[in-house]
């Protein structure tokens, strides 16, 4: 005989603003649910009010902004890496730098009076770490990731370079606080097109990107094991930017920069499995428009046969669309759909970084850099890049 939960489970009084929708549905079906779904509701009803409140937080799609932030950051970070790449190309190809290199024998091609080197291939590897504590009642999280990128570009005309890049990123998110025991893994595959054009003393650059994501989620339901989800999504992005170098000394240049970036994240709907409290979650779409203002300070120096260009940079980033991503879901076992309000993104964040570019005599260049992003949470990214000319 199936044991039915009491007719008035009374979950709503123990819910929060994030779990109230699910609690209302559970109250509505608590007298009629059967099978494993009914047994799970019975187990929930047997918990103390404090335990119920904690458990209800885990019965909704994660309202934390972690997945949104990490998904968007994979594309933004890939664009940042390409921008660093373009910056290195401009440094290597500028008239001042070409003269410096030619005088030391550290360049071939047009600057040294030889045949032009039109093509470049490059590869990068990177690691990142994202962290945020609990805020406004939303759980904190810790995220880690790594990735590989490779590309090819060509100088189509003096001062005009364009190319294509492929990026693979693997990220993992571990939730904390009331969502402890739940996690999400993300694999992202991105194709980017980019170009840079020198205009007078300044430059303009543009990037377009498309990526697909594969998500694997695990949600700790407390009383009915882990509900597992497997779903996909896609993302579009466009960035335009520019800068105007100011020479502060014979070997030192300050480059004020401005960027505007738009992206759209689409996540497909999915149905969880392996739990009586599994959810069917509807797909959603979210747009972001972000501006960045900052500057990079470059200094030229010579290290034996290598020309080195250490740099520091800092940016203020402002999001015009920072609303959280709301989720609509329903229990697979029964009941009406309910809505869960997502956590807002930071409206303003700040980033700072350091690095060094190395330019060798055998048509080889390399860059290593480290960046730190600051908001209500923080993120760290380290990367290394190598490029060959032919």
C-alpha positions as CSV (number, residue, x, y, z in Angstrom):
1,X,0.0,0.0,0.0
2,X,1.3,3.5,-0.9
3,X,1.7,5.8,2.0
4,X,0.3,9.2,1.2
5,X,1.6,12.4,2.7
6,X,-0.7,14.4,5.0
7,X,-3.3,16.6,3.2
8,X,-1.8,19.7,4.6
9,X,2.0,19.5,4.5
10,X,2.5,23.2,5.1
11,X,5.7,23.7,3.2
12,X,5.0,27.4,2.2
13,X,5.5,28.8,5.7
14,X,9.1,27.4,5.7
15,X,10.0,28.6,2.2
16,X,12.1,31.6,1.1
17,X,11.5,33.9,-1.8
18,X,13.6,31.6,-4.0
19,X,11.7,28.4,-3.0
20,X,8.2,29.7,-2.5
21,X,7.0,28.6,-5.9
22,X,8.1,25.0,-5.4
23,X,6.6,25.0,-1.9
24,X,3.2,26.2,-3.1
25,X,3.2,23.4,-5.7
26,X,4.1,20.8,-3.1
27,X,1.4,22.0,-0.8
28,X,-1.1,21.7,-3.7
29,X,-0.2,18.1,-4.5
30,X,0.7,16.8,-1.1
31,X,-2.6,15.1,-0.6
32,X,-2.8,13.4,-4.0
33,X,0.8,12.5,-5.0
34,X,1.5,8.8,-5.3
35,X,4.5,6.6,-6.0
36,X,8.0,7.7,-5.4
37,X,7.0,11.4,-5.8
38,X,4.5,11.0,-2.9
39,X,7.0,9.2,-0.8
40,X,9.5,12.0,-1.3
41,X,6.9,14.6,-0.2
42,X,6.2,12.5,2.9
43,X,9.9,12.5,3.7
44,X,10.0,16.3,3.3
45,X,7.0,16.7,5.5
46,X,8.7,14.7,8.3
47,X,11.6,17.2,8.5
48,X,11.7,20.0,11.0
49,X,10.8,23.5,9.9
50,X,14.5,24.5,9.7
51,X,15.3,21.3,7.7
52,X,12.4,21.9,5.4
53,X,13.5,25.4,4.7
54,X,17.0,24.2,3.8
55,X,15.7,21.3,1.7
56,X,13.2,23.5,-0.3
57,X,16.2,25.6,-1.5
58,X,17.5,22.5,-3.3
59,X,14.3,21.6,-5.0
60,X,14.4,24.4,-7.6
61,X,16.7,25.1,-10.5
62,X,19.7,26.8,-9.1
63,X,18.9,30.6,-8.8
64,X,22.6,31.4,-8.4
65,X,24.2,33.4,-11.2
66,X,27.1,30.9,-11.3
67,X,26.1,29.2,-14.6
68,X,25.2,32.5,-16.3
69,X,28.5,34.1,-15.2
70,X,30.7,31.2,-16.1
71,X,29.0,30.6,-19.5
72,X,29.3,34.3,-20.4
73,X,32.8,34.5,-19.1
74,X,34.0,31.7,-21.3
75,X,33.1,33.9,-24.3
76,X,34.3,37.1,-22.8
77,X,37.6,35.6,-21.7
78,X,38.1,34.1,-25.2
79,X,37.6,37.5,-26.7
80,X,40.0,39.0,-24.2
81,X,42.7,36.5,-25.2
82,X,42.2,37.4,-28.9
83,X,42.4,41.1,-28.0
84,X,45.8,40.3,-26.3
85,X,46.8,38.5,-29.4
86,X,45.9,41.5,-31.6
87,X,47.7,43.9,-29.2
88,X,50.8,41.8,-29.6
89,X,50.5,41.9,-33.4
90,X,50.1,45.7,-33.4
91,X,53.2,45.9,-31.2
92,X,55.3,43.7,-33.5
93,X,54.1,45.4,-36.7
94,X,54.2,49.0,-35.6
95,X,56.8,51.2,-37.3
96,X,58.5,52.1,-34.1
97,X,58.8,48.5,-33.0
98,X,59.9,47.3,-36.5
99,X,62.7,49.8,-36.4
100,X,63.7,48.6,-32.9
101,X,63.7,45.0,-34.0
102,X,65.5,45.6,-37.3
103,X,68.3,47.4,-35.5
104,X,68.8,44.3,-33.3
105,X,68.3,41.7,-36.1
106,X,65.2,40.5,-34.3
107,X,62.8,40.7,-37.2
108,X,62.5,39.5,-40.8
109,X,60.2,40.5,-43.6
110,X,59.3,44.0,-44.7
111,X,60.8,45.8,-41.7
112,X,64.2,44.2,-42.4
113,X,64.0,44.6,-46.1
114,X,63.1,40.9,-46.8
115,X,60.1,39.1,-48.1
116,X,56.8,39.8,-46.3
117,X,55.6,37.4,-43.6
118,X,51.8,37.4,-44.1
119,X,50.5,34.5,-42.1
120,X,50.6,33.7,-38.4
121,X,49.5,30.6,-36.5
122,X,49.1,30.7,-32.7
123,X,48.0,28.6,-29.8
124,X,47.1,29.4,-26.2
125,X,46.5,27.6,-23.0
126,X,44.8,29.1,-20.0
127,X,43.4,28.3,-16.5
128,X,40.8,30.3,-14.5
129,X,39.2,30.3,-11.1
130,X,35.9,32.0,-10.1
131,X,34.7,32.5,-6.5
132,X,31.8,34.2,-4.9
133,X,30.4,34.1,-1.3
134,X,26.8,34.1,-0.4
135,X,25.0,37.3,-1.3
136,X,21.5,38.6,-0.8
137,X,20.4,35.1,0.3
138,X,21.8,33.4,-2.8
139,X,24.4,30.6,-2.3
140,X,28.0,31.1,-3.1
141,X,30.0,29.0,-5.4
142,X,33.5,28.0,-6.5
143,X,34.3,27.5,-10.2
144,X,37.5,26.3,-11.9
145,X,38.3,25.9,-15.6
146,X,40.9,25.4,-18.2
147,X,41.0,25.6,-22.0
148,X,42.9,25.6,-25.2
149,X,42.7,28.0,-28.2
150,X,44.3,28.1,-31.6
151,X,44.0,30.4,-34.6
152,X,45.4,31.6,-37.9
153,X,45.5,35.2,-39.1
154,X,46.8,37.1,-42.1
155,X,47.9,40.6,-42.9
156,X,45.7,41.5,-45.8
157,X,47.0,45.1,-46.1
158,X,49.4,47.3,-44.1
159,X,47.8,47.8,-40.7
160,X,44.9,45.4,-41.4
161,X,44.9,41.9,-39.9
162,X,42.1,39.4,-39.7
163,X,41.8,35.8,-38.6
164,X,39.8,32.9,-37.2
165,X,40.2,31.1,-33.8
166,X,38.8,28.0,-32.1
167,X,38.5,27.7,-28.4
168,X,37.7,24.8,-26.1
169,X,36.9,25.5,-22.4
170,X,36.0,23.1,-19.6
171,X,34.5,24.5,-16.4
172,X,33.2,23.1,-13.2
173,X,31.0,24.8,-10.6
174,X,30.6,23.6,-7.0
175,X,27.8,25.3,-5.0
176,X,28.2,26.2,-1.4
177,X,26.0,27.3,1.5
178,X,22.4,26.1,1.1
179,X,23.2,24.5,-2.2
180,X,26.2,22.4,-1.0
181,X,26.3,19.0,-2.7
182,X,25.1,20.3,-6.1
183,X,27.4,21.0,-9.0
184,X,27.5,21.8,-12.7
185,X,30.0,21.0,-15.4
186,X,30.2,23.0,-18.7
187,X,32.1,22.2,-21.9
188,X,32.2,25.1,-24.4
189,X,33.3,25.0,-28.1
190,X,33.7,28.4,-29.7
191,X,34.5,29.8,-33.2
192,X,35.6,33.4,-33.4
193,X,36.4,35.8,-36.2
194,X,38.5,38.9,-35.6
195,X,40.1,41.9,-37.3
196,X,42.2,44.9,-36.4
197,X,42.7,48.1,-38.5
198,X,45.2,50.8,-37.7
199,X,43.8,54.3,-38.3
200,X,46.3,57.0,-38.0
201,X,48.0,56.6,-34.6
202,X,45.0,54.6,-33.2
203,X,43.3,51.4,-34.0
204,X,39.9,49.7,-34.2
205,X,39.2,46.0,-33.7
206,X,36.2,43.8,-34.0
207,X,35.3,40.3,-32.9
208,X,32.3,38.0,-33.6
209,X,31.9,34.7,-31.9
210,X,29.5,31.7,-31.7
211,X,29.8,28.9,-29.2
212,X,27.9,25.8,-28.1
213,X,27.7,24.5,-24.5
214,X,27.1,21.1,-23.0
215,X,25.9,21.1,-19.4
216,X,25.9,18.3,-16.9
217,X,24.1,19.2,-13.6
218,X,23.7,17.4,-10.3
219,X,21.1,18.7,-7.8
220,X,21.1,17.4,-4.3
221,X,17.4,16.9,-3.3
222,X,18.1,15.9,0.3
223,X,15.4,13.2,0.6
224,X,15.5,11.6,-2.9
225,X,19.1,11.4,-4.1
226,X,20.7,13.5,-6.8
227,X,18.6,14.8,-9.7
228,X,20.9,14.8,-12.8
229,X,20.5,17.0,-15.9
230,X,22.1,16.8,-19.3
231,X,21.4,19.7,-21.6
232,X,22.9,22.1,-24.2
233,X,22.9,25.7,-25.1
234,X,24.5,28.2,-27.4
235,X,25.9,31.8,-27.3
236,X,26.4,34.6,-29.7
237,X,28.8,37.5,-29.1
238,X,30.0,40.7,-30.8
239,X,32.7,43.1,-29.5
240,X,34.0,46.4,-31.0
241,X,36.8,48.4,-29.5
242,X,39.6,50.8,-30.1
243,X,42.6,52.6,-28.6
244,X,44.8,55.6,-29.1
245,X,48.5,55.2,-28.0
246,X,50.3,58.0,-26.2
247,X,54.1,57.9,-26.0
248,X,55.3,58.7,-22.5
249,X,58.9,58.1,-23.2
250,X,61.3,56.6,-25.7
251,X,60.2,53.1,-24.7
252,X,57.0,53.6,-22.8
253,X,53.4,53.8,-24.3
254,X,50.1,54.4,-22.6
255,X,47.1,53.1,-24.6
256,X,43.6,54.3,-23.4
257,X,41.0,51.8,-24.6
258,X,37.2,51.5,-24.9
259,X,35.1,48.4,-25.8
260,X,31.4,47.6,-26.2
261,X,30.3,43.9,-26.1
262,X,27.0,42.2,-26.6
263,X,26.2,38.6,-26.1
264,X,23.2,36.3,-25.9
265,X,23.0,33.1,-24.0
266,X,20.4,30.5,-24.9
267,X,19.9,27.4,-22.7
268,X,17.7,24.6,-23.9
269,X,15.1,23.0,-21.8
270,X,15.8,19.6,-20.1
271,X,14.3,16.9,-17.9
272,X,16.3,15.6,-14.9
273,X,16.5,11.9,-14.0
274,X,17.5,9.6,-11.1
275,X,15.3,11.3,-8.5
276,X,11.6,11.3,-7.4
277,X,11.9,15.1,-7.2
278,X,13.3,15.5,-10.7
279,X,12.3,18.7,-12.6
280,X,11.5,19.5,-16.1
281,X,13.1,22.9,-16.7
282,X,12.1,25.2,-19.6
283,X,14.7,26.8,-21.8
284,X,15.6,30.5,-21.4
285,X,17.4,33.3,-23.2
286,X,19.3,36.2,-21.7
287,X,21.1,39.2,-23.3
288,X,23.9,41.3,-22.0
289,X,25.3,44.7,-23.2
290,X,28.6,45.6,-21.5
291,X,31.0,48.5,-21.9
292,X,34.7,48.6,-20.8
293,X,36.9,51.6,-20.3
294,X,40.5,51.4,-19.3
295,X,44.1,51.6,-20.4
296,X,47.3,49.5,-20.9
297,X,50.8,50.7,-20.1
298,X,53.5,49.1,-22.3
299,X,57.3,49.3,-21.8
300,X,59.9,48.2,-24.4
301,X,63.1,46.7,-23.3
302,X,65.8,44.3,-24.6
303,X,66.7,41.0,-23.0
304,X,69.7,39.7,-25.0
305,X,68.5,38.7,-28.4
306,X,64.9,39.0,-27.2
307,X,62.8,42.1,-27.2
308,X,60.5,42.2,-24.2
309,X,57.3,44.2,-23.7
310,X,56.1,44.1,-20.1
311,X,52.6,45.6,-19.6
312,X,50.0,46.4,-17.0
313,X,46.3,47.1,-17.6
314,X,43.2,48.0,-15.8
315,X,39.5,48.3,-16.8
316,X,36.1,49.3,-15.5
317,X,33.3,47.2,-16.8
318,X,29.6,48.3,-16.8
319,X,26.7,46.0,-17.5
320,X,23.6,47.7,-18.9
321,X,21.6,44.4,-18.7
322,X,22.3,42.8,-15.3
323,X,19.0,41.2,-14.5
324,X,19.1,37.6,-13.2
325,X,17.9,34.7,-15.4
326,X,14.6,33.4,-14.1
327,X,13.7,29.7,-14.4
328,X,10.4,28.1,-15.0
329,X,10.0,24.4,-14.0
330,X,7.7,21.7,-12.9
331,X,8.1,18.5,-11.0
332,X,8.2,15.4,-13.2
333,X,6.0,13.7,-10.7
334,X,3.2,16.2,-11.1
335,X,2.0,19.6,-10.2
336,X,1.8,23.0,-11.8
337,X,4.8,25.0,-13.2
338,X,6.5,27.4,-10.9
339,X,9.0,30.3,-11.4
340,X,12.2,30.9,-9.6
341,X,13.8,34.3,-9.6
342,X,17.5,34.4,-10.6
343,X,20.3,36.3,-9.0
344,X,21.2,39.6,-10.6
345,X,24.6,40.1,-12.1
346,X,27.1,42.7,-10.9
347,X,26.4,46.0,-12.6
348,X,30.0,47.2,-12.2
349,X,33.2,45.1,-12.1
350,X,36.9,46.0,-12.3
351,X,39.8,44.1,-13.8
352,X,43.5,44.4,-13.7
353,X,46.3,42.4,-15.3
354,X,50.0,42.1,-15.9
355,X,52.0,40.3,-18.5
356,X,55.0,40.3,-20.9
357,X,55.3,39.8,-24.6
358,X,58.6,38.3,-26.0
359,X,59.7,38.8,-29.6
360,X,62.4,36.5,-31.0
361,X,64.5,36.6,-34.1
362,X,63.1,33.4,-35.6
363,X,59.6,34.7,-36.4
364,X,58.4,33.5,-33.0
365,X,56.6,35.5,-30.3
366,X,55.2,34.5,-26.9
367,X,53.0,36.2,-24.3
368,X,52.2,35.2,-20.7
369,X,49.7,37.2,-18.6
370,X,47.6,37.1,-15.4
371,X,44.3,39.0,-14.9
372,X,42.1,39.5,-11.8
373,X,38.5,40.5,-12.0
374,X,36.7,42.0,-9.0
375,X,33.1,42.5,-8.1
376,X,30.9,40.9,-5.4
377,X,32.9,37.8,-6.4
378,X,36.3,37.5,-8.1
379,X,38.0,35.6,-10.9
380,X,41.6,34.9,-11.8
381,X,42.9,33.9,-15.3
382,X,46.4,32.9,-16.3
383,X,47.4,32.3,-19.9
384,X,50.3,31.6,-22.2
385,X,50.4,32.2,-25.9
386,X,52.9,31.3,-28.7
387,X,52.8,32.5,-32.3
388,X,54.7,31.5,-35.4
389,X,55.0,33.6,-38.6
390,X,55.3,32.2,-42.1
